[in-house]
Amino acid sequence: MQALASLLLQYWSKIEPALSKVLSPSEFKSIIIAHKGGLNTLIQWLVSHPDLVRVIKIILGKYVSL
């Protein structure tokens, strides 16, 4: 999860528009808060949202080889 969280932080500006389209408003708001909290907070968010990890990997896969 640390690697995924690091990639999210690194590519945030590129994937944020896609995330806003595929996540529910409450999920999007919570990932924004986690993003602002930094790496550890983002890792905790990913662990607590395992159903969304696959979606995030698909979006990130457009920018980086996972």
PDB file of N, CA, C and O in Angstrom:
ATOM      1  N   MET A   1       0.818  -1.199   0.000  1.00  0.00           N
ATOM      2  CA  MET A   1       0.000   0.000   0.000  1.00  0.00           C
ATOM      3  C   MET A   1       0.861   1.262   0.000  1.00  0.00           C
ATOM      4  O   MET A   1       0.452   2.308  -0.505  1.00  0.00           O
ATOM      5  N   GLN A   2       2.062   1.148   0.575  1.00  0.00           N
ATOM      6  CA  GLN A   2       2.924   2.328   0.619  1.00  0.00           C
ATOM      7  C   GLN A   2       3.306   2.773  -0.780  1.00  0.00           C
ATOM      8  O   GLN A   2       3.325   3.969  -1.070  1.00  0.00           O
ATOM      9  N   ALA A   3       3.609   1.817  -1.649  1.00  0.00           N
ATOM     10  CA  ALA A   3       3.986   2.166  -3.020  1.00  0.00           C
ATOM     11  C   ALA A   3       2.816   2.830  -3.745  1.00  0.00           C
ATOM     12  O   ALA A   3       2.998   3.813  -4.464  1.00  0.00           O
ATOM     13  N   LEU A   4       1.629   2.292  -3.552  1.00  0.00           N
ATOM     14  CA  LEU A   4       0.444   2.868  -4.193  1.00  0.00           C
ATOM     15  C   LEU A   4       0.174   4.272  -3.660  1.00  0.00           C
ATOM     16  O   LEU A   4      -0.133   5.183  -4.430  1.00  0.00           O
ATOM     17  N   ALA A   5       0.286   4.444  -2.368  1.00  0.00           N
ATOM     18  CA  ALA A   5       0.078   5.766  -1.769  1.00  0.00           C
ATOM     19  C   ALA A   5       1.111   6.763  -2.282  1.00  0.00           C
ATOM     20  O   ALA A   5       0.778   7.916  -2.556  1.00  0.00           O
ATOM     21  N   SER A   6       2.343   6.333  -2.412  1.00  0.00           N
ATOM     22  CA  SER A   6       3.393   7.212  -2.934  1.00  0.00           C
ATOM     23  C   SER A   6       3.090   7.646  -4.369  1.00  0.00           C
ATOM     24  O   SER A   6       3.274   8.808  -4.732  1.00  0.00           O
ATOM     25  N   LEU A   7       2.626   6.694  -5.173  1.00  0.00           N
ATOM     26  CA  LEU A   7       2.264   7.025  -6.552  1.00  0.00           C
ATOM     27  C   LEU A   7       1.072   7.975  -6.608  1.00  0.00           C
ATOM     28  O   LEU A   7       1.024   8.879  -7.442  1.00  0.00           O
ATOM     29  N   LEU A   8       0.122   7.763  -5.720  1.00  0.00           N
ATOM     30  CA  LEU A   8      -1.021   8.680  -5.655  1.00  0.00           C
ATOM     31  C   LEU A   8      -0.560  10.099  -5.354  1.00  0.00           C
ATOM     32  O   LEU A   8      -1.017  11.059  -5.976  1.00  0.00           O
ATOM     33  N   LEU A   9       0.337  10.219  -4.406  1.00  0.00           N
ATOM     34  CA  LEU A   9       0.854  11.544  -4.068  1.00  0.00           C
ATOM     35  C   LEU A   9       1.612  12.158  -5.253  1.00  0.00           C
ATOM     36  O   LEU A   9       1.472  13.345  -5.547  1.00  0.00           O
ATOM     37  N   GLN A  10       2.400  11.340  -5.914  1.00  0.00           N
ATOM     38  CA  GLN A  10       3.225  11.817  -7.017  1.00  0.00           C
ATOM     39  C   GLN A  10       2.382  12.245  -8.224  1.00  0.00           C
ATOM     40  O   GLN A  10       2.691  13.247  -8.870  1.00  0.00           O
ATOM     41  N   TYR A  11       1.335  11.500  -8.526  1.00  0.00           N
ATOM     42  CA  TYR A  11       0.534  11.758  -9.720  1.00  0.00           C
ATOM     43  C   TYR A  11      -0.822  12.399  -9.405  1.00  0.00           C
ATOM     44  O   TYR A  11      -1.716  12.418 -10.251  1.00  0.00           O
ATOM     45  N   TRP A  12      -0.964  12.911  -8.210  1.00  0.00           N
ATOM     46  CA  TRP A  12      -2.250  13.440  -7.757  1.00  0.00           C
ATOM     47  C   TRP A  12      -2.874  14.423  -8.746  1.00  0.00           C
ATOM     48  O   TRP A  12      -4.052  14.286  -9.075  1.00  0.00           O
ATOM     49  N   SER A  13      -2.136  15.385  -9.215  1.00  0.00           N
ATOM     50  CA  SER A  13      -2.719  16.410 -10.094  1.00  0.00           C
ATOM     51  C   SER A  13      -3.228  15.819 -11.403  1.00  0.00           C
ATOM     52  O   SER A  13      -4.154  16.359 -12.008  1.00  0.00           O
ATOM     53  N   LYS A  14      -2.634  14.725 -11.842  1.00  0.00           N
ATOM     54  CA  LYS A  14      -3.074  14.083 -13.084  1.00  0.00           C
ATOM     55  C   LYS A  14      -4.300  13.202 -12.876  1.00  0.00           C
ATOM     56  O   LYS A  14      -5.155  13.116 -13.757  1.00  0.00           O
ATOM     57  N   ILE A  15      -4.395  12.552 -11.729  1.00  0.00           N
ATOM     58  CA  ILE A  15      -5.486  11.601 -11.539  1.00  0.00           C
ATOM     59  C   ILE A  15      -6.675  12.167 -10.770  1.00  0.00           C
ATOM     60  O   ILE A  15      -7.743  11.554 -10.748  1.00  0.00           O
ATOM     61  N   GLU A  16      -6.508  13.312 -10.149  1.00  0.00           N
ATOM     62  CA  GLU A  16      -7.607  13.890  -9.369  1.00  0.00           C
ATOM     63  C   GLU A  16      -8.886  14.068 -10.198  1.00  0.00           C
ATOM     64  O   GLU A  16      -9.963  13.744  -9.698  1.00  0.00           O
ATOM     65  N   PRO A  17      -8.820  14.567 -11.441  1.00  0.00           N
ATOM     66  CA  PRO A  17     -10.062  14.700 -12.220  1.00  0.00           C
ATOM     67  C   PRO A  17     -10.763  13.359 -12.464  1.00  0.00           C
ATOM     68  O   PRO A  17     -11.991  13.282 -12.410  1.00  0.00           O
ATOM     69  N   ALA A  18      -9.994  12.317 -12.730  1.00  0.00           N
ATOM     70  CA  ALA A  18     -10.589  10.993 -12.948  1.00  0.00           C
ATOM     71  C   ALA A  18     -11.202  10.458 -11.660  1.00  0.00           C
ATOM     72  O   ALA A  18     -12.280   9.864 -11.678  1.00  0.00           O
ATOM     73  N   LEU A  19     -10.516  10.670 -10.552  1.00  0.00           N
ATOM     74  CA  LEU A  19     -11.056  10.210  -9.269  1.00  0.00           C
ATOM     75  C   LEU A  19     -12.378  10.906  -8.957  1.00  0.00           C
ATOM     76  O   LEU A  19     -13.305  10.287  -8.436  1.00  0.00           O
ATOM     77  N   SER A  20     -12.456  12.184  -9.277  1.00  0.00           N
ATOM     78  CA  SER A  20     -13.693  12.918  -8.982  1.00  0.00           C
ATOM     79  C   SER A  20     -14.871  12.383  -9.782  1.00  0.00           C
ATOM     80  O   SER A  20     -16.023  12.533  -9.375  1.00  0.00           O
ATOM     81  N   LYS A  21     -14.584  11.760 -10.919  1.00  0.00           N
ATOM     82  CA  LYS A  21     -15.653  11.212 -11.758  1.00  0.00           C
ATOM     83  C   LYS A  21     -16.083   9.813 -11.336  1.00  0.00           C
ATOM     84  O   LYS A  21     -17.253   9.459 -11.480  1.00  0.00           O
ATOM     85  N   VAL A  22     -15.157   9.016 -10.819  1.00  0.00           N
ATOM     86  CA  VAL A  22     -15.486   7.619 -10.525  1.00  0.00           C
ATOM     87  C   VAL A  22     -15.826   7.356  -9.060  1.00  0.00           C
ATOM     88  O   VAL A  22     -16.511   6.380  -8.753  1.00  0.00           O
ATOM     89  N   LEU A  23     -15.366   8.195  -8.172  1.00  0.00           N
ATOM     90  CA  LEU A  23     -15.678   8.009  -6.757  1.00  0.00           C
ATOM     91  C   LEU A  23     -16.956   8.754  -6.402  1.00  0.00           C
ATOM     92  O   LEU A  23     -17.300   9.754  -7.032  1.00  0.00           O
ATOM     93  N   SER A  24     -17.643   8.267  -5.403  1.00  0.00           N
ATOM     94  CA  SER A  24     -18.820   8.990  -4.912  1.00  0.00           C
ATOM     95  C   SER A  24     -18.337  10.300  -4.285  1.00  0.00           C
ATOM     96  O   SER A  24     -17.164  10.418  -3.931  1.00  0.00           O
ATOM     97  N   PRO A  25     -19.221  11.273  -4.146  1.00  0.00           N
ATOM     98  CA  PRO A  25     -18.802  12.543  -3.523  1.00  0.00           C
ATOM     99  C   PRO A  25     -18.186  12.355  -2.142  1.00  0.00           C
ATOM    100  O   PRO A  25     -17.205  13.021  -1.812  1.00  0.00           O
ATOM    101  N   SER A  26     -18.742  11.466  -1.337  1.00  0.00           N
ATOM    102  CA  SER A  26     -18.183  11.271   0.012  1.00  0.00           C
ATOM    103  C   SER A  26     -16.827  10.575  -0.047  1.00  0.00           C
ATOM    104  O   SER A  26     -15.927  10.907   0.725  1.00  0.00           O
ATOM    105  N   GLU A  27     -16.672   9.603  -0.967  1.00  0.00           N
ATOM    106  CA  GLU A  27     -15.372   8.935  -1.122  1.00  0.00           C
ATOM    107  C   GLU A  27     -14.324   9.925  -1.629  1.00  0.00           C
ATOM    108  O   GLU A  27     -13.185   9.926  -1.162  1.00  0.00           O
ATOM    109  N   PHE A  28     -14.714  10.758  -2.578  1.00  0.00           N
ATOM    110  CA  PHE A  28     -13.774  11.736  -3.116  1.00  0.00           C
ATOM    111  C   PHE A  28     -13.343  12.728  -2.041  1.00  0.00           C
ATOM    112  O   PHE A  28     -12.165  13.067  -1.930  1.00  0.00           O
ATOM    113  N   LYS A  29     -14.300  13.182  -1.259  1.00  0.00           N
ATOM    114  CA  LYS A  29     -13.964  14.118  -0.179  1.00  0.00           C
ATOM    115  C   LYS A  29     -13.009  13.465   0.817  1.00  0.00           C
ATOM    116  O   LYS A  29     -12.067  14.102   1.288  1.00  0.00           O
ATOM    117  N   SER A  30     -13.253  12.195   1.134  1.00  0.00           N
ATOM    118  CA  SER A  30     -12.396  11.527   2.117  1.00  0.00           C
ATOM    119  C   SER A  30     -10.987  11.286   1.572  1.00  0.00           C
ATOM    120  O   SER A  30     -10.019  11.350   2.330  1.00  0.00           O
ATOM    121  N   ILE A  31     -10.856  11.009   0.264  1.00  0.00           N
ATOM    122  CA  ILE A  31      -9.507  10.806  -0.280  1.00  0.00           C
ATOM    123  C   ILE A  31      -8.764  12.140  -0.382  1.00  0.00           C
ATOM    124  O   ILE A  31      -7.539  12.170  -0.257  1.00  0.00           O
ATOM    125  N   ILE A  32      -9.472  13.223  -0.603  1.00  0.00           N
ATOM    126  CA  ILE A  32      -8.824  14.541  -0.599  1.00  0.00           C
ATOM    127  C   ILE A  32      -8.266  14.838   0.790  1.00  0.00           C
ATOM    128  O   ILE A  32      -7.140  15.317   0.923  1.00  0.00           O
ATOM    129  N   ILE A  33      -9.048  14.556   1.810  1.00  0.00           N
ATOM    130  CA  ILE A  33      -8.589  14.774   3.184  1.00  0.00           C
ATOM    131  C   ILE A  33      -7.371  13.893   3.466  1.00  0.00           C
ATOM    132  O   ILE A  33      -6.399  14.345   4.070  1.00  0.00           O
ATOM    133  N   ALA A  34      -7.428  12.637   3.027  1.00  0.00           N
ATOM    134  CA  ALA A  34      -6.291  11.724   3.227  1.00  0.00           C
ATOM    135  C   ALA A  34      -5.063  12.224   2.471  1.00  0.00           C
ATOM    136  O   ALA A  34      -3.947  12.158   2.985  1.00  0.00           O
ATOM    137  N   HIS A  35      -5.263  12.717   1.265  1.00  0.00           N
ATOM    138  CA  HIS A  35      -4.156  13.252   0.464  1.00  0.00           C
ATOM    139  C   HIS A  35      -3.480  14.411   1.186  1.00  0.00           C
ATOM    140  O   HIS A  35      -2.253  14.496   1.231  1.00  0.00           O
ATOM    141  N   LYS A  36      -4.283  15.291   1.742  1.00  0.00           N
ATOM    142  CA  LYS A  36      -3.738  16.439   2.475  1.00  0.00           C
ATOM    143  C   LYS A  36      -3.009  16.008   3.744  1.00  0.00           C
ATOM    144  O   LYS A  36      -2.131  16.718   4.233  1.00  0.00           O
ATOM    145  N   GLY A  37      -3.381  14.830   4.280  1.00  0.00           N
ATOM    146  CA  GLY A  37      -2.752  14.329   5.500  1.00  0.00           C
ATOM    147  C   GLY A  37      -1.391  13.700   5.281  1.00  0.00           C
ATOM    148  O   GLY A  37      -0.652  13.451   6.234  1.00  0.00           O
ATOM    149  N   GLY A  38      -1.058  13.441   4.013  1.00  0.00           N
ATOM    150  CA  GLY A  38       0.258  12.892   3.715  1.00  0.00           C
ATOM    151  C   GLY A  38       0.252  11.380   3.540  1.00  0.00           C
ATOM    152  O   GLY A  38      -0.799  10.739   3.510  1.00  0.00           O
ATOM    153  N   LEU A  39       1.445  10.835   3.426  1.00  0.00           N
ATOM    154  CA  LEU A  39       1.635   9.434   3.078  1.00  0.00           C
ATOM    155  C   LEU A  39       0.944   8.467   4.046  1.00  0.00           C
ATOM    156  O   LEU A  39       0.197   7.591   3.609  1.00  0.00           O
ATOM    157  N   ASN A  40       1.178   8.611   5.327  1.00  0.00           N
ATOM    158  CA  ASN A  40       0.606   7.665   6.291  1.00  0.00           C
ATOM    159  C   ASN A  40      -0.912   7.714   6.303  1.00  0.00           C
ATOM    160  O   ASN A  40      -1.568   6.677   6.401  1.00  0.00           O
ATOM    161  N   THR A  41      -1.469   8.903   6.205  1.00  0.00           N
ATOM    162  CA  THR A  41      -2.923   9.042   6.180  1.00  0.00           C
ATOM    163  C   THR A  41      -3.496   8.428   4.917  1.00  0.00           C
ATOM    164  O   THR A  41      -4.553   7.799   4.953  1.00  0.00           O
ATOM    165  N   LEU A  42      -2.810   8.605   3.810  1.00  0.00           N
ATOM    166  CA  LEU A  42      -3.265   8.029   2.551  1.00  0.00           C
ATOM    167  C   LEU A  42      -3.188   6.500   2.590  1.00  0.00           C
ATOM    168  O   LEU A  42      -4.078   5.825   2.072  1.00  0.00           O
ATOM    169  N   ILE A  43      -2.143   5.956   3.193  1.00  0.00           N
ATOM    170  CA  ILE A  43      -2.034   4.504   3.357  1.00  0.00           C
ATOM    171  C   ILE A  43      -3.213   3.996   4.187  1.00  0.00           C
ATOM    172  O   ILE A  43      -3.830   2.994   3.829  1.00  0.00           O
ATOM    173  N   GLN A  44      -3.526   4.663   5.271  1.00  0.00           N
ATOM    174  CA  GLN A  44      -4.658   4.263   6.123  1.00  0.00           C
ATOM    175  C   GLN A  44      -5.962   4.315   5.331  1.00  0.00           C
ATOM    176  O   GLN A  44      -6.816   3.441   5.483  1.00  0.00           O
ATOM    177  N   TRP A  45      -6.117   5.329   4.492  1.00  0.00           N
ATOM    178  CA  TRP A  45      -7.323   5.441   3.676  1.00  0.00           C
ATOM    179  C   TRP A  45      -7.420   4.255   2.720  1.00  0.00           C
ATOM    180  O   TRP A  45      -8.491   3.664   2.579  1.00  0.00           O
ATOM    181  N   LEU A  46      -6.324   3.903   2.068  1.00  0.00           N
ATOM    182  CA  LEU A  46      -6.325   2.788   1.132  1.00  0.00           C
ATOM    183  C   LEU A  46      -6.659   1.474   1.833  1.00  0.00           C
ATOM    184  O   LEU A  46      -7.418   0.660   1.307  1.00  0.00           O
ATOM    185  N   VAL A  47      -6.097   1.272   3.010  1.00  0.00           N
ATOM    186  CA  VAL A  47      -6.366   0.046   3.771  1.00  0.00           C
ATOM    187  C   VAL A  47      -7.850  -0.026   4.154  1.00  0.00           C
ATOM    188  O   VAL A  47      -8.441  -1.106   4.157  1.00  0.00           O
ATOM    189  N   SER A  48      -8.433   1.103   4.471  1.00  0.00           N
ATOM    190  CA  SER A  48      -9.834   1.105   4.894  1.00  0.00           C
ATOM    191  C   SER A  48     -10.815   1.141   3.719  1.00  0.00           C
ATOM    192  O   SER A  48     -12.025   1.061   3.927  1.00  0.00           O
ATOM    193  N   HIS A  49     -10.308   1.262   2.491  1.00  0.00           N
ATOM    194  CA  HIS A  49     -11.158   1.262   1.297  1.00  0.00           C
ATOM    195  C   HIS A  49     -10.631   0.256   0.263  1.00  0.00           C
ATOM    196  O   HIS A  49     -10.308   0.640  -0.861  1.00  0.00           O
ATOM    197  N   PRO A  50     -10.543  -1.029   0.636  1.00  0.00           N
ATOM    198  CA  PRO A  50      -9.955  -2.023  -0.276  1.00  0.00           C
ATOM    199  C   PRO A  50     -10.732  -2.172  -1.585  1.00  0.00           C
ATOM    200  O   PRO A  50     -10.156  -2.542  -2.608  1.00  0.00           O
ATOM    201  N   ASP A  51     -12.022  -1.889  -1.558  1.00  0.00           N
ATOM    202  CA  ASP A  51     -12.830  -1.995  -2.766  1.00  0.00           C
ATOM    203  C   ASP A  51     -12.469  -0.930  -3.803  1.00  0.00           C
ATOM    204  O   ASP A  51     -12.727  -1.111  -4.993  1.00  0.00           O
ATOM    205  N   LEU A  52     -11.882   0.163  -3.362  1.00  0.00           N
ATOM    206  CA  LEU A  52     -11.518   1.249  -4.280  1.00  0.00           C
ATOM    207  C   LEU A  52     -10.076   1.160  -4.774  1.00  0.00           C
ATOM    208  O   LEU A  52      -9.696   1.860  -5.712  1.00  0.00           O
ATOM    209  N   VAL A  53      -9.279   0.308  -4.149  1.00  0.00           N
ATOM    210  CA  VAL A  53      -7.867   0.194  -4.529  1.00  0.00           C
ATOM    211  C   VAL A  53      -7.735  -0.240  -5.984  1.00  0.00           C
ATOM    212  O   VAL A  53      -6.882   0.278  -6.705  1.00  0.00           O
ATOM    213  N   ARG A  54      -8.558  -1.174  -6.420  1.00  0.00           N
ATOM    214  CA  ARG A  54      -8.491  -1.645  -7.813  1.00  0.00           C
ATOM    215  C   ARG A  54      -8.802  -0.503  -8.787  1.00  0.00           C
ATOM    216  O   ARG A  54      -8.123  -0.353  -9.803  1.00  0.00           O
ATOM    217  N   VAL A  55      -9.805   0.283  -8.487  1.00  0.00           N
ATOM    218  CA  VAL A  55     -10.173   1.417  -9.342  1.00  0.00           C
ATOM    219  C   VAL A  55      -9.018   2.409  -9.420  1.00  0.00           C
ATOM    220  O   VAL A  55      -8.697   2.911 -10.497  1.00  0.00           O
ATOM    221  N   ILE A  56      -8.402   2.685  -8.292  1.00  0.00           N
ATOM    222  CA  ILE A  56      -7.285   3.630  -8.258  1.00  0.00           C
ATOM    223  C   ILE A  56      -6.099   3.082  -9.049  1.00  0.00           C
ATOM    224  O   ILE A  56      -5.423   3.833  -9.752  1.00  0.00           O
ATOM    225  N   LYS A  57      -5.844   1.778  -8.940  1.00  0.00           N
ATOM    226  CA  LYS A  57      -4.754   1.177  -9.707  1.00  0.00           C
ATOM    227  C   LYS A  57      -5.010   1.292 -11.208  1.00  0.00           C
ATOM    228  O   LYS A  57      -4.080   1.547 -11.973  1.00  0.00           O
ATOM    229  N   ILE A  58      -6.241   1.111 -11.633  1.00  0.00           N
ATOM    230  CA  ILE A  58      -6.576   1.240 -13.047  1.00  0.00           C
ATOM    231  C   ILE A  58      -6.321   2.663 -13.527  1.00  0.00           C
ATOM    232  O   ILE A  58      -5.742   2.870 -14.593  1.00  0.00           O
ATOM    233  N   ILE A  59      -6.747   3.627 -12.747  1.00  0.00           N
ATOM    234  CA  ILE A  59      -6.529   5.037 -13.123  1.00  0.00           C
ATOM    235  C   ILE A  59      -5.039   5.343 -13.153  1.00  0.00           C
ATOM    236  O   ILE A  59      -4.557   5.958 -14.104  1.00  0.00           O
ATOM    237  N   LEU A  60      -4.307   4.930 -12.135  1.00  0.00           N
ATOM    238  CA  LEU A  60      -2.860   5.181 -12.082  1.00  0.00           C
ATOM    239  C   LEU A  60      -2.135   4.472 -13.220  1.00  0.00           C
ATOM    240  O   LEU A  60      -1.122   4.965 -13.717  1.00  0.00           O
ATOM    241  N   GLY A  61      -2.649   3.317 -13.632  1.00  0.00           N
ATOM    242  CA  GLY A  61      -2.025   2.554 -14.707  1.00  0.00           C
ATOM    243  C   GLY A  61      -1.928   3.301 -16.019  1.00  0.00           C
ATOM    244  O   GLY A  61      -1.134   2.934 -16.885  1.00  0.00           O
ATOM    245  N   LYS A  62      -2.718   4.334 -16.175  1.00  0.00           N
ATOM    246  CA  LYS A  62      -2.645   5.158 -17.380  1.00  0.00           C
ATOM    247  C   LYS A  62      -1.388   6.032 -17.388  1.00  0.00           C
ATOM    248  O   LYS A  62      -0.955   6.504 -18.440  1.00  0.00           O
ATOM    249  N   TYR A  63      -0.810   6.241 -16.202  1.00  0.00           N
ATOM    250  CA  TYR A  63       0.341   7.135 -16.075  1.00  0.00           C
ATOM    251  C   TYR A  63       1.636   6.442 -15.693  1.00  0.00           C
ATOM    252  O   TYR A  63       2.726   6.955 -15.947  1.00  0.00           O
ATOM    253  N   VAL A  64       1.508   5.265 -15.077  1.00  0.00           N
ATOM    254  CA  VAL A  64       2.704   4.577 -14.586  1.00  0.00           C
ATOM    255  C   VAL A  64       2.464   3.073 -14.676  1.00  0.00           C
ATOM    256  O   VAL A  64       1.333   2.607 -14.540  1.00  0.00           O
ATOM    257  N   SER A  65       3.531   2.323 -14.904  1.00  0.00           N
ATOM    258  CA  SER A  65       3.407   0.877 -14.972  1.00  0.00           C
ATOM    259  C   SER A  65       3.376   0.310 -13.564  1.00  0.00           C
ATOM    260  O   SER A  65       4.329   0.474 -12.803  1.00  0.00           O
ATOM    261  N   LEU A  66       2.276  -0.362 -13.212  1.00  0.00           N
ATOM    262  CA  LEU A  66       2.118  -0.889 -11.850  1.00  0.00           C
ATOM    263  C   LEU A  66       2.518  -2.353 -11.790  1.00  0.00           C
ATOM    264  O   LEU A  66       2.453  -2.968 -10.725  1.00  0.00           O
TER     265      LEU A  66
END
